[in-house]
């Protein structure tokens, strides 16, 4: 899997997990969903993605 694919999968998993936490644990977890969305938007404009840096260190190319 490519680096871009890994970041997209990770972002999707984070959105689904944060939505599940919002529904079943505490409504305040909606802020995690907002954070993930904001990070996706800023990475589209700036090219800076912390998750991509982590995945790159894990060996994704």
Protein Blocks (a to p, Z undefined) as FASTA:
>chain_A
ZZklmmmmmmmmmmmmmmmmmmmmomklmmmmmmmmmmmmmmmmnopafklmmmmmnopZ
Z
